[in-house]
Amino acid sequence: MTKARHRVRAPRTPRSLRRGETPLAWALLAPSLAGIAAFLVLPIFVVTWLSFHTWDLLSPIAWVGLDNWISILSEPTFGHSMLVTVLFVLMVIPTQTALGLLMSLLLSRGLPGSPVFRVLYVIPWICAPLALGVVWKWIFAPYDGALNALLGTGVEWLTTPELALPVVATVSIWSQVGYVTLFFMAGLAGIPQQFLEAAALDGANAWQTLWHVKVPLLGPTLFFVLVTGVISSFQAFDQIYALTPNGGPQRATDVIAARIYLEAFGGAFNFGRASAMALVLFVVLIIVTVAQQRFFAKRVTYDLS
């Protein structure tokens, strides 16, 4: 009579577990990776290819080499649009960041009516930018606009070159400050209470606690808000076009996104030049984002345990 042999299976090692889970992980990631490849990576290659060609949707695509790049980098129109965009970003980002932090500090105190104000601040952010631009254009109308009727004046808010860009920036700040406030409130809620209690025991007042405790610990939130805010401001188009179409008075609001749209669909239908402009904007955003990442690399603390 033979004895039955029982094979003892060796326990799976972490490496074998990882090998077995890798196909499943790739299968779960496949839909997202397909979307990224189709809607992010592939368009970059297509735009890069188009930047070396000329095409107006009707004529055959023709190779022009570096002509598109030389023309946009040598003409003052593109440089002016980049300058206007930088001025717009410098107006919007510091103001909306400071206002968002201030409002988050007020709302985090739990004052009466805070839930209502939280909803009111977020509503402009979730609304369609183009629709908001149309509403604000009526508000700033010179003769029958709500603002001039309230002030009893007839200021040409959107047709005066010196006023157009600040007015457009103000509307952008108004629509985005709720987004910034929302993230700062989440960041404030994540600060451990013992840090604030330790600051109070050390005799720190409200300003010292804010500047030396809360702001440093809000580093990850501030980094996220600045990166996303700068990117969205460089790409701003909907509201600006609704308020001041075709670049505004004397091209005072001719931001780079509007210039790309006008080059591609505003009558010229030169998709090659528009693609080259889009790639320049893409490179500028990469440089600015990397610079922000390097600046915050040693100033951000993620582990608050």
Number of C-alpha atoms within 10 A of each C-alpha: 3 4 5 6 6 6 6 6 6 6 7 9 9 9 9 11 10 12 11 11 11 12 11 11 11 11 11 11 11 12 11 11 14 12 11 12 13 12 11 12 12 12 12 17 11 11 19 16 14 22 27 19 22 23 18 15 11 7 8 9 14 12 15 14 12 12 16 22 20 12 13 17 15 10 10 11 15 19 14 18 22 21 15 19 23 17 16 22 21 14 19 24 23 14 15 26 21 14 18 25 22 13 20 22 16 13 19 15 9 10 9 9 9 14 11 9 14 18 12 12 21 18 14 18 18 12 11 12 19 16 13 19 22 16 14 20 21 15 16 22 20 19 14 12 16 16 19 18 15 8 9 9 11 15 17 15 21 23 18 14 16 13 16 23 27 19 18 26 24 17 19 25 22 16 23 25 24 26 20 28 26 19 19 24 21 14 19 18 11 12 16 12 9 9 15 16 13 13 17 14 9 9 11 16 10 10 10 13 18 16 11 12 17 17 15 14 24 22 18 16 20 20 19 15 20 18 18 12 21 20 18 15 23 20 19 20 21 18 24 28 22 19 27 21 17 18 19 20 18 13 18 21 32 29 29 28 24 23 24 24 18 19 19 20 14 13 10 12 18 21 24 28 26 27 26 26 25 22 17 17 19 15 12 14 18 13 12 14 18 13 12 15 16 11 12 15 13 8 13 17 13 10 6 9 5
